[in-house]
Amino acid sequence: MATPASPWSLRRRLLAAIVAASTVLWLASLAIVTVIAWHETNDVFDDALEESGYMLMAATTDWNERGLLTPAQAGRMGGTGKRKVDMQYQIVVDGRVLQRTSGAPAQPFVAQVDDDHGFADPRIDGRRWRVFVVRDDDRRFEVQVGQQHKKRLDILEELAEHLWLPVAGFLVLLALVCWLLIGRVLQPLRRTATAIAAKTPQDLTQVALDGQPRELLPIVQALNGVLGRLDAALQSEKRFTADAAHELRTPLAGLHMHVQLLQRQHRAPELAAPFKKLRDDIGRVTALVDSLLTLARLDPVAREQLATEPVPLAPLFEQLLQTHGAAAARRHIAIAIAIEGDPLGGTPVDSHRDTQVGTQGPASAGATVLAHPQMLQIALRNVLDNALRYCPDGSRIALAAVPAGEHIRITVRDNGPGVDPASLQRLTERFYRVLGAAATEQGSGLGLSIVARIAALHGGSLAFGAGLDGRGLGVTLSLPAAH
């Protein structure tokens, strides 16, 4: 499959989506932060203007003998109200504080200042201050204005208190938007994964390259190469199996005829047993070849290609009895049939008509499945063959059809030796056979594999459970009911 002309880049789409979302949300958060910072800054500047006004008023007011402001002034400037700036000042002459606000210390903030103005960071009574000192031109007095560092931290804390919630909200929103955008951008990966997961041995078509991101193209192309080689190998195997099975049927038939001819020519009693063993072996090999040919024909078939039609079960069950009645009669095995829930019954089969069939003429039309007639016949024949092969003489086999919603369950149960739980899980494996003394014939291990494949092609299922009288094996084939 050729590479698309202009594959798009997953990395670029993802980067563009995240950058675009981050930019939009960053601008929105910046606008909100600016509004909050503007509000807080206005509060700080208003407080500074208020402080400056009180300080100017204090500078033009006579001081008393203690060097403190009057009680009213002290309440305005040095009180304990909530003030953002909260500046304190001192008027110092010859190292003595002549006037100060009530929050300022009695001693100068800064004892020695070399320049006419400047900043200092003294520590007074365990508290750190930021102080600005200015002197008049004649150096007769100086003004020291101080502010505690804690007041500045309080302003930052208040600003952070107003900002953390909007910032956290925008971070959460950014994470959510990025999650959604990334999920949308990565949808082609999920579609590709779904397409790969849907591949089966019957569907090994190439994964489409159109619409794939540039970063994923090498992986998809490598996978398509593996699928192509696997499909070629499976097709070669199926062709070989079908060709080999087809080519073996003619020589096996000829070999069977030669054995019969030799048996007629040599009627010595001592050769009867070897001839019978040879015929049985040829029959088993022929059955194996037929099973292989059936599987080779079923494997390439897709469910959508299967031609189905309504198939009544009553005539099909009658045909099964006619086919297997003689073999069951020789071994005194009773086969009982029930359709649409009629009671199961039956007596040992002595002829084709001795087995009871629980149908009622037109009423049996309700027990009709939507299936391919020949495949359904093959499936039921294999299940019944399997029961006859492993049941000892004098056993009972019950064949029933019971409606179950949109499906009809066809069950074949026996009271034979049954199958151990470990082997139940492997009954549909190809060439797997349950070995035991109860088996009267050697099977090929393909019968139930064919039934499972036919059930899958019809959208049905094959299940195993208990047989009759709490023993034996029960095989349930569920197929769509015809409406």
N, C-alpha and C positions, 0 to 999 in steps of 0.2 A: 504494500500500500504506500503510495507516494506521500511525501511530506506536504502538508498544506502550504499554500503560497505565502501567507503572512500570518503565522501563529502569533497570538497575543502573549504578553509576558505576565505571568502571575505575580512576580516580584514587583513590577511597576504598578500594577493595579492595586496591590496591597499597600505599597508605599504611598501612592497617590491618595488612596482612601483614608489612610491613617493621618497623613499630613493635612489633608483638607479638613477632616473632622477636628483634629487638634487645633488647627488655625482658627476655625470658626469658634470653637469653645474657648480658646485662649483669648480671642478678642472680646467675647462676651464676658468672660471672667475679669478681664482687664477693665472693661467698662464699669463693672460692679465694684471692683476694688478702688477704681478712681473716685467713684461717687462716695464710697465710705471714707476713703482717705481725705477727700475734699471736706466732708462734713467734720471729721476729727480735726483736720488742720484749722478749719475756721474756728472750732471751739478753742483750740490752743491759742490762736492769734487774738481772739476776743478776750481770753483770759489774760494774755500779755498786755493788751491795751488797758484792761481794767487795772492790772497791777501797776502799769506805768502811771495811770491817772492818780492812784492812791499815793504812789511814791512822790509824784510832783506836788501833790497837796501837802504831803508830810514835809517836803523840803522847804515849803514856804510857811510852815507853822512853827511857832516858838516851841522850844523844848522845855520841859520842866527840869527840876533839879536832879531827877533820876536818869535823865537822858532817854526816857521812854515816851512813846506817843501817848496821847490822851486815851482814856478807856474806849471812847467811841472809835477813834482811829485804830486803836489796837484791835478792836473787834472786827473792823473792816479788813485790816491787812494781816494781822497775826493770828486770827481765829483759826478754829479747827474745821471750818467748812470745807466742802469738796472743791478744791482749787487745783486746776491742771498745772499751771505754771508755778505758783507759790514761790515768788522771789522775795528774799529778805535783803535789807540793805543796812549799812552803817555809814555814819559821817564821822570820820576819824581826824583828830587834830593832835599832832605831836604824840602819836601812839595811844591816844585816849579816845574812846568812843563817846562822842557827845550826844549823838542821837541814833536810834536804831529802831527797827521794828521788833515786836515782841518775840518773833521767832528767831531773831538773830542772837548769837552769843554776846555776852557782855564784853568780851575781849575781841579785838579786831580779827577778822577772818585771816588776814595775812599780815604778819608783823613787819616784814621788810620787803619792800618792793623797789627794785632798782630803776625800772623804767617809769615813765609818766602814765603808762596804761599797759594793761596786759592781763592774761588769764593765769589762773593758778588752780591747783587741785589739792587743797589742804584736807586733813582729817581731824575733825574736832569731835571730842566725846564719842569716839568710835564710829562716827558717821562721816561719810565722804561728801565733800562739797565741790561745786564748780563755781569759781569766784572770778569776777571781773573787777579790776581796780583801775581808777582814773583819778588824776590829780589836777588841780588847777595850775595855771601857768606860773604862779608865784610859789607853788608848793606849800601854801598855807594850810590846806586841808585836802583830804582825799575822800572819795566815795567808793565803798566796796559793796558790790551787789553779788549775792550768793544764792545758789539753788542746790538743794540736795540731789545727789545722783539718783536716789530712790524715786524722786518725783519724775525724773526723765524715764526711768524704767516703768513707772506706773502708766505713763502716757503710751509707751510701746505695748504694755500688757493690755491696756484698754483697746488699743487699735487691733491687736491680735485677737482679742475677744470678739470684736465685731467682724473680723475677717475669716476666722477659721471655719465657720459653718458654711458660708458661700463657697470658699475654696474647696472644702471637703465635698460639698454637693457637686461641684463641677468636676472634681476628680472621679466621683462615682459615675456621673453622667458620661464623662469621657470614656471610662472603662466600658460602660454599657454600649455606647455608640461604636466603639472599636470592636467589641464582641460581635455586634450585629453585622458590621461592615466586613469583618474577617470571615464570618460565616457565609455571607453572601458571595464574597470573592472566591471562597473555597468550594462553592457548590459544584464546579466542574470536577473537582477531585472526588466528591461523594458520588456524582453520577458515574464517573469512571469506575470507582470501586464497586458500585452496584452492578454495572455491566460486566465486570470481571467475575463477581460472585455468582452471577447468573449462568456462567458457563458450565456446561455439563459435557460428558463424553459424547452426547448426541448433538451438542451445539458448540462447535469449536470455531465459529466464525470469527473473523478479525474484529478487534475493537476499533471503532471509528476514530480517526485522527482529527476530523473536523471539530473545531471548537475546543480543542485541547490546548492548554497553556504551553508555552515554549519549554518551561522547566520540566513538564511531564512527558513531552514527546519522546525522549530517549527510552523512558521506562515502558511506555505503551508500545513503541516500535519493537523493543526487545521482547515484550510479552507476546506481541503478534507473531514474532518469529518462532517463539516456543509453541504457540498454539498451532501454527502452520505445520511445524515438524511433528507435533503430536497427532494432529489430524491425519497427516500423511501416513504416520506409523499405524494408527488405528484402522484407517481404510485399507492399508496393505494387509494387516492382520485379518480383517474381516473378509477381504477377497481371498486370502489364502485359505481361511477356514471354509468358506463357501465352496471354493473350487475343489479343495481336498475332499470335503464331504460329498460333493456331487460326483467326483471322479471315483470315489470308493464304492458308491452304491452299485454300480454295474458289476465290478468284479466280485463283490460280496454276494450279489444275487446269483452270479454264475457259480461261485464256490458252493453255495447252498444247493444248487441243482446237481453239481458233481457229487456232493456228499450223498444226496438222495439216490443218485444213480449207483454209486458204489455200494450203498446199503442194500439195494435190490439185487445187485450182482453177487454180493457176499453175505449170505444169510446165516453165517455161522453164529451160534449163540454167544460165543466168547467175544464177538465183535459188536454186539448190540449196545452194551454200555459205552464203549468208546465212541461209537457213532452218535449216540444220543448226546454225550458230552460235547462232541464236536459241533452238532447242530445247535445246541444251546449257546455255545461260545459264539458261533456265527450269528445267531439271533441277537445276542447281546451287543456285539459289535455293530450290527446293522441298526439296532435301536439307538446306539450312541451316535452313529453317523447321521441318522435322521434328526436326532436332537440337535446336533451341531449345525445341521443345515437349517433347522427351524430358528435357532438363535441367530445365525448369520443373516437370516431374512428379517428378523425382528429388530436387531440392533440399529440398523440405519433408519428405521421408521420413526418419524416424529409424531407426537400426539396430534398436532394440527393436520397432519397428512392422513390420519386414520379415517377410513370410511366406515361409519357406524350406522346401524339401523335397529329398529325395535326387534328384539329376539324373544319370543315366548319360551319360557323355561320348560313347560310341561313336555312338548315334543322332544326337546333336547334331552331331558331326563329319560324319556322312553327309548331314545336312540342309544343312550349310554347303557341302559339295561340290556338291550339287544346285543350290544357289542361285548359286554363283560359278563352277561348272564351265564354263559356256558362255563367260563373259567371259575366263576364263583360257585356254580353248582358242583363242579368236580371236587371242590374243597369244602362243600357244605357251609358256605358263608352266606348269611342272610343280608340282603340289601333292602332297606326300607326308605321310602321317599315321602316327604311332606312338603306341600307348597302352600304358602300364605298361612302358615301356622296350623295346618291340619295335624292331628296326632301322628306321631311316627309309629309305624308298625312294620311288620315283615316276618317272613318265615324263611327257613333255608331255601335257597334257590335251587329248584330242580329243572326249571325250564325258563324260557324268556318271559313268561307271563305269571309266574308264581309270586313275584314281588308286588306288594301293594303300592299303588300310586295315589297319593292323596290329592287329587285334582277333581274339579267339578265342572267339566265342560267349559263353557264360556267364561265362568268365573275365574278360571286360571289365566285369563288374559291380563289380569292385574299383575301377575308375576312375570313381568316383561322387562328386560334390561335393554339399555341402549349400548350395543356392542357390535363388534365385527364378528359375524357368525362363525367363520372358520377359526378365528383366534379363540373365541369363547369355547368352542368345541375342543380345541387342543388343550386349553387350560383345565377344563373339567375332566377330560380324559386323563391328563397327567395326574391330577389330584386323586382320582379314583384308582388309577393304576398303582399309585404310591401306597394307598391304603390296602389294596389287595395284596401287594407284594410283601408287606411287612406284617400282615395279620396272620396268625396261625389258623389252622383248619377249625371250623366250627365257630368262628367269630361273627360279630354283627357290625354292619356299616350302615350309618344313617345319613341320607342325603336330603338336605332341606333348603328351602328358599323362603326367607322371611323379610318382608318390607321393613325398612328402617329409615324413615324420613325420605330424603331424596335419593337414597340408595336401596339396593336389595342385597341382603347378605346371603350368600350361598355357602352352606356349611357341609363339610364332609367329616363325620366323626366315626371313630371305631373304638372297640374295646380291646385293642391289641396291647402289645407290651409298652407302647408309648415311647416318648423321647425324653432324655434327661434334660434339665434346665440349661446346662451349658451348651448342648447340641441344638436347642431350640433357636439360639441366636445365630446359628450358622447354616440353617436349613436351606436358605436361599443362595448360599455361596455355590459357585459353579464347581462341579466335580467333588463336592463334599457329600459323603454318604455316611449314614449312621449304621455302623456295623453291629451285628448281634446275631445270636443264635436263632431269633425268631424270624429272620428274613428268609423267605423261601427262594428268592431269586436275587441275583446280583443286579443292582441298578447302575446307572451311569452317573448319578449325582447332578443331572441337569434338569430333571423334570420340574422341581419347584422353582428353579431359576427361571425357567421359561414362563411359569405361571406368574411369578413376581413381575417379570418384564411386561407381560400382557396386561396385568392389573395396572401398572404404571401408565401404559399407553392409553388406557381407558379412563384415567383419572381416578382409579379406585385404589384399593389397598389389599394386602395379603397379611393375615395375622394367624397366629398359632395359639392354641389353648388346650384345655382338657377335653378328653373324648367322652365316651359313654361310660356310665356307671362309675364315674370318678377315676377312670383309668384311660389308657389309650391316648390317641392324639386327635385334636380337633383342628381342622383347617378352615378358615373363614375367608372367602373371597368376596369383597364388597365392590359392587359395580353400580354405576348410575342407573336409576330407574327410568324407564321410558314413560312419557306422559302423553 
